[in-house]
């Protein structure tokens, strides 16, 4: 007689009741609200630090450009001074040649060349004055930008230090809360968790699940009909506010009076 092998069938994992789901969502909301509070402590500091870092980087680029322009102007001045010296050498050369000319034609030619070189000297001197004036203006702008840069750097260091202190004070608490939230999220069904996160994202204060208090929704404060309040207290199904879309729970489940 053949024996029939008995196959052991694992019992399915017990599904959470609606009340347990609501409790889990409320606990998750409490944790996430505490994380939001920690972020609020930091305020606008992270954005201020980022803005200051951008300003400092921009000022450093501008200062480097001023330095490059000043160096370029100095090179141009040096080049014009060399041209002036060359022109002066040519004038001296033409003067010496005039002493040995054979006719008026050669004398006039050398005179015109000397006159041309004199004009070149005047033009170079004019360019030197222009370059020097531009260099002075750039130097003044460089000094002003450098002063602003030092102020911004000092402000940045102060803001960074303030932000680092706040992060240091709250980092451990935030990490603990985030780990706790992750463990809790793992026990909530995906569809429900996705809906919860969507509601929370759209809510102005980040609250996705709220208690009914004084016959009104704790999120938008609109009055809730008595029958719906009773349904919420029964905890037999998940009920959302028809006005703001938040999940509603009774005040006892929320632990509030």
PAZAPA-4460 file (N, C-alpha, C; in steps of 0.05 Angstrom, whole numbers, plus 32768, in hexadecimal, padded with zeros to 4 digits):
% residues 257
    n_x    n_y    n_z   ca_x   ca_y   ca_z    c_x    c_y    c_z   seq   type   mol
   8011   7FE8   8000   8000   8000   8000   8012   8019   8000     1      X     A
   800D   8029   7FEC   801E   8041   7FE9   8017   8056   7FFE     2      X     A
   802C   8061   800A   8027   8076   801E   8027   8091   8011     3      X     A
   8014   80A2   801A   8011   80BD   800E   8022   80D0   801E     4      X     A
   8035   80DD   8011   8046   80F1   801E   8036   810A   8025     5      X     A
   803A   8113   803E   802C   812B   8046   803E   8144   8042     6      X     A
   8034   8155   8033   8043   816E   802D   803B   8184   8040     7      X     A
   8050   8190   804E   804A   81A5   8061   8046   81BF   8052     8      X     A
   8030   81CC   8057   802A   81E5   804B   802C   81FB   805F     9      X     A
   803E   820F   8059   8042   8225   806B   8029   8237   806B    10      X     A
   8021   823F   8084   800A   8250   8086   8011   826C   807C    11      X     A
   7FFF   8279   806D   8005   8293   8062   800A   82A8   8079    12      X     A
   801A   82BC   8073   801F   82D1   8086   8006   82E0   808C    13      X     A
   8001   82E4   80A6   7FE8   82F2   80AE   7FE8   830E   80A3    14      X     A
   7FD1   8315   8096   7FCF   8330   808B   7FC7   8343   80A1    15      X     A
   7FD2   835C   809F   7FCC   8370   80B3   7FAF   8378   80B1    16      X     A
   7FA3   837D   80C8   7F88   8388   80C9   7F88   83A5   80C1    17      X     A
   7F71   83B0   80BC   7F70   83CD   80B5   7F7A   83DE   80CC    18      X     A
   7F73   83D6   80E4   7F7C   83E4   80FC   7F9A   83E4   80FF    19      X     A
   7FA6   83CD   80F9   7FC3   83CA   80FB   7FD0   83DB   80E5    20      X     A
   7FC4   83DC   80CD   7FCE   83EC   80B8   7FCE   840A   80BF    21      X     A
   7FB7   8412   80CB   7FB5   842E   80D4   7FC9   8435   80EA    22      X     A
   7FCD   8422   80FC   7FE0   8426   8111   7FFC   8429   8106    23      X     A
   8003   8418   80F2   801D   8419   80E6   8021   8434   80D7    24      X     A
   800C   843D   80C8   800E   8456   80BA   8011   846D   80CD    25      X     A
   8002   846C   80E3   8004   8482   80F7   8020   8483   8104    26      X     A
   802A   846C   810A   8045   846B   8115   805A   8475   8101    27      X     A
   8057   846D   80E8   8069   8476   80D3   8067   8495   80D0    28      X     A
   804E   849F   80D0   804A   84BC   80CE   8058   84CB   80E5    29      X     A
   8056   84C0   80FD   8063   84CC   8115   8081   84CE   8111    30      X     A
   808D   84B8   8107   80AA   84B7   8103   80B2   84CC   80EE    31      X     A
   80A4   84CC   80D7   80AA   84DE   80C1   80A6   84FB   80C9    32      X     A
   8092   8500   80DA   808E   851C   80E3   80A5   8525   80F5    33      X     A
   80B0   8512   8104   80C7   8519   8115   80DF   851F   8103    34      X     A
   80E3   8510   80ED   80F8   8515   80DB   80F4   8531   80CE    35      X     A
   80DB   8537   80C7   80D5   8552   80BC   80DC   8568   80D0    36      X     A
   80D7   8563   80E9   80DD   8577   80FE   80FB   857B   80FF    37      X     A
   810B   8566   80FD   8128   8568   80FD   8132   8579   80E5    38      X     A
   8125   8574   80CE   812C   8583   80B6   8126   85A0   80B9    39      X     A
   810F   85A5   80C7   8107   85C1   80CC   811B   85D0   80DD    40      X     A
   8128   85C1   80F0   813C   85CD   8101   8153   85D9   80F0    41      X     A
   8159   85CB   80DA   816E   85D5   80C8   8165   85ED   80B8    42      X     A
   814A   85EF   80B5   813F   8607   80A8   814A   860A   808B    43      X     A
   8150   8623   8085   815A   8629   806A   8178   8628   8068    44      X     A
   8185   861F   807E   81A2   861E   807E   81AF   860F   8067    45      X     A
   81A5   85F7   8060   81B2   85E9   8049   81B1   85F9   802F    46      X     A
   819A   8606   802A   8197   8616   8012   81A9   862F   8013    47      X     A
   81AB   863B   802C   81BC   8652   802F   81D9   864B   802A    48      X     A
   81E1   8634   8035   81FD   862B   8031   8203   8626   8013    49      X     A
   81EF   8619   8005   81F3   8614   7FE8   81F5   862E   7FD9    50      X     A
   81E4   8642   7FE0   81E4   865C   7FD2   81FF   866A   7FD6    51      X     A
   8209   8669   7FEF   8223   8675   7FF6   823A   8668   7FE7    52      X     A
   8239   864D   7FE6   824E   863F   7FD7   824E   8647   7FBA    53      X     A
   8236   864A   7FAE   8234   8653   7F92   823F   866F   7F8F    54      X     A
   8239   8681   7FA2   8243   869C   7FA1   8261   869D   7FA3    55      X     A
   826C   868E   7FB6   8289   868D   7FB9   8297   8683   7FA0    56      X     A
   828C   866E   7F94   8297   8663   7F7B   8296   8678   7F65    57      X     A
   8280   8686   7F63   827D   869B   7F4F   8291   86B2   7F53    58      X     A
   8294   86BA   7F6C   82A7   86D0   7F73   82C4   86C8   7F6D    59      X     A
   82CA   86AF   7F73   82E6   86A5   7F6E   82EC   86A5   7F50    60      X     A
   82D8   869D   7F40   82DB   869E   7F23   82DF   86BA   7F19    61      X     A
   82CE   86CD   7F24   82D0   86E9   7F1C   82EB   86F5   7F23    62      X     A
   82F4   86EF   7F3B   830E   86F9   7F44   8325   86EF   7F33    63      X     A
   8324   86D5   7F2C   8338   86CA   7F1A   8338   86D7   7EFF    64      X     A
   8320   86DD   7EF5   831E   86EB   7EDB   832A   8707   7EDD    65      X     A
   8325   8716   7EF3   8331   8730   7EF7   834F   872E   7EF7    66      X     A
   835A   871A   7F05   8377   8717   7F06   8382   8712   7EEA    67      X     A
   8375   8701   7EDB   837E   86FA   7EC0   837D   8714   7EAE    68      X     A
   8368   8723   7EB1   8365   873C   7EA1   837B   8750   7EA9    69      X     A
   8381   8753   7EC3   8395   8765   7ECC   83B1   875D   7EC1    70      X     A
   83B6   8743   7EC2   83D0   8739   7EB8   83D2   873E   7E9A    71      X     A
   83BB   873A   7E8C   83BB   873F   7E6E   83C0   875C   7E68    72      X     A
   83B4   876E   7E78   83B8   878B   7E74   83D5   8793   7E7A    73      X     A
   83E0   8786   7E8E   83FC   878C   7E95   840F   8783   7E7E    74      X     A
   8408   876C   7E72   8418   8763   7E5B   8416   8776   7E44    75      X     A
   83FE   8780   7E3F   83FA   8793   7E29   840A   87AD   7E2E    76      X     A
   840A   87B6   7E47   8419   87CE   7E4E   8437   87CA   7E49    77      X     A
   8441   87B2   7E51   845D   87AC   7E4D   8464   87AB   7E2F    78      X     A
   8451   879F   7E1F   8455   879D   7E02   8456   87B9   7DF6    79      X     A
   8445   87CC   7DFF   8445   87E7   7DF4   845E   87F6   7DFC    80      X     A
   8468   87F1   7E14   8481   87FE   7E1D   8499   87F5   7E0B    81      X     A
   8498   87DB   7E04   84AD   87D1   7DF2   84AB   87DE   7DD7    82      X     A
   8492   87E2   7DCD   848E   87EF   7DB3   8498   880C   7DB5    83      X     A
   8494   881A   7DCB   849E   8835   7DCF   84BC   8836   7DCD    84      X     A
   84C9   8823   7DDB   84E6   8823   7DDB   84F1   881D   7DBF    85      X     A
   84E3   880B   7DB1   84EC   8805   7D96   84E9   881E   7D84    86      X     A
   84D2   882C   7D88   84CE   8844   7D78   84E3   8859   7D7E    87      X     A
   84EA   885D   7D97   84FF   8870   7D9F   851A   8869   7D93    88      X     A
   8520   884F   7D93   8539   8845   7D87   8539   884C   7D69    89      X     A
   8522   8848   7D5B   8521   884E   7D3F   8524   886C   7D3A    90      X     A
   8519   887D   7D4B   851C   889A   7D48   8539   88A2   7D4B    91      X     A
   8546   8896   7D5E   8563   889C   7D62   8573   8893   7D49    92      X     A
   856B   887D   7D3F   8578   8872   7D27   8574   8884   7D0F    93      X     A
   855B   888D   7D0C   8555   889F   7CF5   8563   88BA   7CF8    94      X     A
   8565   88C4   7D11   8573   88DD   7D16   8590   88DB   7D0D    95      X     A
   859D   88C4   7D14   85B9   88C0   7D0C   85BC   88BE   7CEE    96      X     A
   85A8   88B1   7CE2   85A9   88AE   7CC4   85A6   88C9   7CB6    97      X     A
   8596   88DB   7CC2   8592   88F5   7CB6   85AC   8906   7CB3    98      X     A
   85BE   8900   7CC5   85D8   890E   7CC4   85E9   8906   7CAB    99      X     A
   85E2   88F0   7CA0   85F2   88E6   7C89   85E2   88E4   7C6F   100      X     A
   85CB   88F3   7C6E   85BB   88F1   7C55   85C9   8900   7C3E   101      X     A
   85C2   88F7   7C26   85CF   8903   7C0E   85BD   8918   7C01   102      X     A
   85A3   8917   7C07   8590   892B   7BFB   8578   892F   7C0D   103      X     A
   8568   8942   7C04   8550   894A   7C14   853B   8933   7C15   104      X     A
   853B   8924   7BFF   8527   890E   7BFE   852B   88FA   7C14   105      X     A
   8545   88F3   7C18   854B   88DF   7C2D   8545   88EC   7C49   106      X     A
   854B   8906   7C4B   8547   8914   7C65   8529   8914   7C6B   107      X     A
   8518   891B   7C57   84FB   891B   7C5B   84F0   8900   7C62   108      X     A
   84FB   88EB   7C55   84F2   88D0   7C5A   84F7   88C8   7C77   109      X     A
   850F   88CE   7C81   8516   88C8   7C9C   8506   88D8   7CB0   110      X     A
   8500   88F1   7CA9   84EF   8902   7CBA   84D3   88F6   7CBD   111      X     A
   84C8   88ED   7CA6   84AE   88E1   7CA7   84AE   88C7   7CB8   112      X     A
   84C3   88B8   7CB6   84C5   889F   7CC6   84C7   88A6   7CE4   113      X     A
   84D6   88BB   7CEB   84D8   88C4   7D06   84BD   88CE   7D11   114      X     A
   84AF   88DC   7CFF   8494   88E6   7D06   8481   88CF   7D0B   115      X     A
   8483   88BB   7CFA   8472   88A3   7CFD   8477   8895   7D17   116      X     A
   8490   8892   7D1E   8498   8884   7D37   848F   8895   7D4F   117      X     A
   848F   88AF   7D4D   8485   88C0   7D63   8467   88BC   7D67   118      X     A
   8459   88BA   7D50   843D   88B4   7D52   8437   8899   7D5F   119      X     A
   8448   8886   7D58   8446   886B   7D64   844A   886C   7D82   120      X     A
   845D   887D   7D8A   8462   8880   7DA7   844A   888C   7DB5   121      X     A
   843E   88A1   7DA8   8426   88AD   7DB4   840F   889A   7DB6   122      X     A
   840B   8889   7DA1   83F6   8876   7DA1   83FA   8861   7DB7   123      X     A
   8413   8858   7DB9   841A   8844   7DCE   8415   884F   7DEA   124      X     A
   841D   8868   7DEE   8419   8875   7E08   83FB   8878   7E0E   125      X     A
   83EB   887E   7DF9   83CE   887F   7DFD   83C3   8864   7E05   126      X     A
   83CC   884F   7DF7   83C3   8834   7DFE   83CC   882C   7E1A   127      X     A
   83E3   8834   7E22   83ED   882E   7E3E   83DB   883C   7E52   128      X     A
   83D3   8855   7E4D   83C1   8862   7E60   83A6   8854   7E61   129      X     A
   839C   884B   7E4A   8383   883D   7E4A   8385   8822   7E59   130      X     A
   839A   8813   7E54   839E   87F9   7E61   83A2   87FD   7E7F   131      X     A
   83B0   8813   7E87   83B5   8818   7EA3   839A   881F   7EB1   132      X     A
   838A   882F   7EA4   8370   8837   7EAF   835E   881E   7EB2   133      X     A
   835E   880D   7E9E   834E   87F4   7E9F   8358   87E2   7EB6   134      X     A
   8373   87E1   7EB9   837F   87D0   7ECD   8377   87DB   7EE9   135      X     A
   8377   87F5   7EEC   836F   8801   7F06   8352   87FA   7F0D   136      X     A
   8341   87FC   7EF9   8325   87F5   7EFD   8322   87D8   7F05   137      X     A
   8330   87C6   7EF6   832F   87AA   7EFC   833A   87A4   7F18   138      X     A
   834E   87B2   7F20   835B   87AE   7F3A   8347   87B6   7F50   139      X     A
   8339   87CC   7F4B   8325   87D5   7F5F   830E   87C1   7F61   140      X     A
   8305   87B6   7F4A   82F0   87A2   7F4A   82FA   8788   7F57   141      X     A
   8314   8782   7F53   8320   876A   7F5F   8320   876D   7F7D   142      X     A
   8328   8785   7F87   832A   878A   7FA4   830E   8788   7FB0   143      X     A
   82FA   8793   7FA3   82DE   8793   7FAD   82D4   8776   7FAE   144      X     A
   82D9   8767   7F98   82CF   874B   7F97   82DD   873A   7FAB   145      X     A
   82F7   873F   7FB0   8306   8730   7FC4   82FB   8735   7FE0   146      X     A
   82F3   874E   7FE5   82E8   8755   7FFF   82CD   8746   8003   147      X     A
   82BD   8747   7FEE   82A3   8739   7FEF   82A7   871B   7FF3   148      X     A
   82BB   8710   7FE5   82C1   86F3   7FE7   82C7   86EC   8003   149      X     A
   82D8   86FC   8011   82E0   86F6   802C   82C7   86F6   803E   150      X     A
   82B5   8709   803A   829D   870B   804A   828B   86F2   8045   151      X     A
   8288   86EB   802C   8278   86D3   8025   8284   86BA   8030   152      X     A
   829E   86B8   802F   82AB   86A0   803A   82A7   869E   8058   153      X     A
   82A9   86B5   8066   82A5   86B5   8083   8288   86AD   8089   154      X     A
   8275   86B8   8079   8259   86B2   807D   8254   8694   8078   155      X     A
   8261   868A   8063   825E   866D   805C   8268   865B   8072   156      X     A
   8280   8662   807D   828B   8652   8092   8279   8652   80AB   157      X     A
   826D   8669   80B1   825B   866B   80C7   8242   865A   80C3   158      X     A
   8236   865C   80AB   821E   864D   80A4   8224   862F   80A4   159      X     A
   823B   8627   8099   8243   860B   8098   8246   8600   80B4   160      X     A
   8253   860F   80C5   8258   8607   80E1   823D   8603   80EF   161      X     A
   822B   8617   80EB   8210   8615   80F7   8201   85FC   80EE   162      X     A
   8202   85F8   80D3   81F5   85E0   80C8   8201   85C6   80D2   163      X     A
   821C   85C5   80D3   822A   85AD   80DC   8222   85A7   80F9   164      X     A
   821F   85BC   810A   8218   85B8   8126   81FC   85AC   8128   165      X     A
   81E9   85B7   8118   81CE   85AD   8118   81CD   8590   810E   166      X     A
   81DB   858B   80F8   81DC   856F   80ED   81E7   855C   8102   167      X     A
   81FD   8564   810F   820B   8553   8123   81F8   854D   813A   168      X     A
   81E7   8561   8142   81D5   855D   8158   81BE   854B   8150   169      X     A
   81B5   854C   8137   819D   853D   812F   81A2   8524   811E   170      X     A
   81BB   8521   8115   81C1   850B   8102   81BA   84F0   810E   171      X     A
   81C3   84EB   8127   81BE   84D1   8133   81A0   84CC   8136   172      X     A
   8191   84E0   813F   8174   84DD   8142   8167   84D8   8127   173      X     A
   8170   84E7   8112   8164   84E4   80F8   8169   84C8   80EC   174      X     A
   8182   84BE   80F0   8189   84A3   80E5   8178   848E   80F4   175      X     A
   8175   8491   810E   8165   847E   811E   8148   847E   8114   176      X     A
   813E   8495   810F   8122   8498   8106   811E   848C   80EA   177      X     A
   8132   8492   80D9   8130   8487   80BD   8131   8469   80BD   178      X     A
   8142   845D   80CD   8144   8440   80CE   812A   8434   80D9   179      X     A
   811F   8442   80ED   8105   8439   80F8   80EF   843A   80E3   180      X     A
   80EF   8450   80D3   80DB   8454   80BF   80DE   843E   80A9   181      X     A
   80F7   8437   80A1   80FB   8423   808D   80F0   8408   8096   182      X     A
   80F5   8401   80AF   80EC   83E7   80BA   80CD   83E7   80BA   183      X     A
   80C1   83FD   80C1   80A4   83FF   80C2   8098   83FD   80A6   184      X     A
   80A5   840B   8093   809B   840B   8077   809B   83EF   806B   185      X     A
   80AF   83DE   8074   80B1   83C3   806A   8099   83B2   8071   186      X     A
   808A   83B9   8086   8073   83AA   808E   8059   83B5   8083   187      X     A
   805A   83CA   8075   8042   83D6   8069   8040   83CF   804C   188      X     A
   8028   83C6   8043   8026   83BE   8027   802C   83D5   8014   189      X     A
   8039   83CD   7FFE   8043   83E1   7FEB   802E   83F5   7FE2   190      X     A
   8017   83EB   7FDA   8002   83FC   7FCF   7FFA   8412   7FE4   191      X     A
   7FF7   8409   7FFD   7FEF   841C   8012   8005   8430   8018   192      X     A
   801E   8426   8018   8035   8437   801E   8039   844C   8008   193      X     A
   8035   8444   7FEF   8037   8456   7FD9   8022   846C   7FDA   194      X     A
   8009   8465   7FE1   7FF4   8478   7FE4   7FFA   848B   7FFB   195      X     A
   8004   8480   8011   800B   8491   8029   8020   84A6   8021   196      X     A
   8035   849D   8013   804A   84B0   800B   8040   84C5   7FF8   197      X     A
   802E   84BD   7FE6   8023   84D0   7FD3   8013   84E6   7FE1   198      X     A
   8002   84DD   7FF5   7FF2   84F0   8004   8004   8503   8014   199      X     A
   8018   84F7   8020   802B   8506   8031   803A   851B   8020   200      X     A
   8042   8513   8008   8050   8526   7FF6   803F   853E   7FEF   201      X     A
   8025   8539   7FEB   8013   854F   7FE2   8009   855F   7FF9   202      X     A
   800C   8555   8012   8002   8563   8029   8015   857A   8031   203      X     A
   8009   8591   8037   801A   85A8   803D   802C   85A4   8056   204      X     A
   8021   8597   806A   8030   8592   8083   803C   8576   8085   205      X     A
   803B   8567   806F   8047   854D   806F   8037   8537   807D   206      X     A
   801E   853E   8085   800D   852B   8094   7FFC   851B   8080   207      X     A
   7FFF   8501   8080   7FEF   84F0   806E   7FD9   84E2   807D   208      X     A
   7FDC   84DF   8098   7FC8   84D2   80A8   7FC3   84E4   80C1   209      X     A
   7FA9   84EA   80C5   7FA2   84FD   80DA   7F8B   84F3   80EA   210      X     A
   7F89   84FC   8104   7F72   84F4   8114   7F5B   8506   8110   211      X     A
   7F43   84FC   8116   7F2B   850D   8117   7F2A   851A   8132   212      X     A
   7F29   8535   8133   7F27   8543   814C   7F12   8558   814A   213      X     A
   7F01   8559   815F   7EEB   856D   8160   7EDA   856A   8147   214      X     A
   7ED5   8551   813F   7EC3   854B   8129   7ECE   8555   810E   215      X     A
   7EE8   855A   810D   7EF4   8565   80F4   7F0E   8556   80ED   216      X     A
   7F15   8556   80D3   7F2E   854A   80C9   7F45   8559   80D5   217      X     A
   7F58   854A   80E0   7F70   8557   80EC   7F83   8562   80D8   218      X     A
   7F7D   855F   80BE   7F8F   856A   80AA   7F85   8584   809E   219      X     A
   7F6B   8583   8095   7F60   859B   8088   7F4A   85A9   8099   220      X     A
   7F43   859C   80B0   7F30   85A7   80C4   7F14   85AA   80B9   221      X     A
   7F0D   859B   80A4   7EF2   859B   809B   7EE1   8587   80AC   222      X     A
   7EC8   858E   80B0   7EB7   857D   80C0   7EB2   8562   80B3   223      X     A
   7EB3   854D   80C4   7EAE   8532   80BA   7E93   8528   80C4   224      X     A
   7E82   851E   80B2   7E67   8514   80BA   7E69   84FF   80CF   225      X     A
   7E55   84FE   80E2   7E55   84EB   80F8   7E58   84CE   80EF   226      X     A
   7E4A   84C6   80D9   7E4C   84AB   80CF   7E68   84A3   80C7   227      X     A
   7E76   84B6   80B9   7E91   84B1   80B0   7EA4   84AF   80C9   228      X     A
   7E9E   84C0   80DD   7EAE   84BF   80F5   7EAB   84A3   8102   229      X     A
   7E93   8499   8102   7E8E   847E   810D   7E9D   8469   80FE   230      X     A
   7E9D   846B   80E3   7EAC   8458   80D3   7ECA   8459   80D9   231      X     A
   7ED4   8471   80DD   7EF1   8474   80E4   7EF7   8466   80FE   232      X     A
   7EE5   8469   8112   7EE9   845D   812D   7EE7   843F   812C   233      X     A
   7ED8   8434   8119   7ED5   8417   8116   7EEF   840A   810D   234      X     A
   7EFF   841A   80FE   7F1A   8410   80F4   7F17   83F6   80E3   235      X     A
   7F02   83F6   80D3   7EFD   83DF   80C2   7F07   83E3   80A5   236      X     A
   7F0A   83FD   809E   7F15   8403   8083   7F23   841E   8085   237      X     A
   7F35   8422   8071   7F44   843B   8070   7F33   8450   8063   238      X     A
   7F2F   8466   8072   7F1E   847C   8068   7F2E   8495   8066   239      X     A
   7F2B   84A3   804F   7F39   84BC   804A   7F26   84D3   804A   240      X     A
   7F30   84EA   8051   7F20   8503   8052   7F19   850A   8036   241      X     A
   7EFF   8510   8032   7EF6   8517   8017   7EFF   8533   800E   242      X     A
   7F09   8542   8021   7F12   855E   801B   7F30   855F   8014   243      X     A
   7F41   8552   8025   7F5E   8555   8022   7F6B   853A   8019   244      X     A
   7F5D   8524   801B   7F68   850A   8012   7F79   84FC   8026   245      X     A
   7F7C   8507   803E   7F8C   84FA   8053   7F7D   84E2   805F   246      X     A
   7F8D   84CF   8068   7F81   84B8   8076   7F79   84C1   8092   247      X     A
   7F61   84BA   809B   7F57   84C2   80B5   7F57   84AB   80C8   248      X     A
   7F5E   84B1   80E2   7F5C   849D   80F7   7F4F   84AB   810F   249      X     A
   7F45   849A   8121   7F37   84A6   8138   7F4D   84B0   814C   250      X     A
   7F45   84C2   815D   7F58   84CF   8170   7F64   84BB   8183   251      X     A
   7F55   84A6   818A   7F5F   8492   819D   7F77   8482   8191   252      X     A
   7F74   847B   8177   7F8A   846D   8169   7FA2   847F   8166   253      X     A
   7F9C   8499   8163   7FB2   84AC   8160   7FBF   84B3   817A   254      X     A
   7FB2   84AB   8190   7FBD   84B1   81AB   7FBA   84CE   81B3   255      X     A
   7FA5   84DB   81A9   7F9F   84F7   81B1   7F84   84F9   81BD   256      X     A
   7F80   850D   81CE   7F66   8511   81DA   7F55   8522   81C8   257      X     A
***
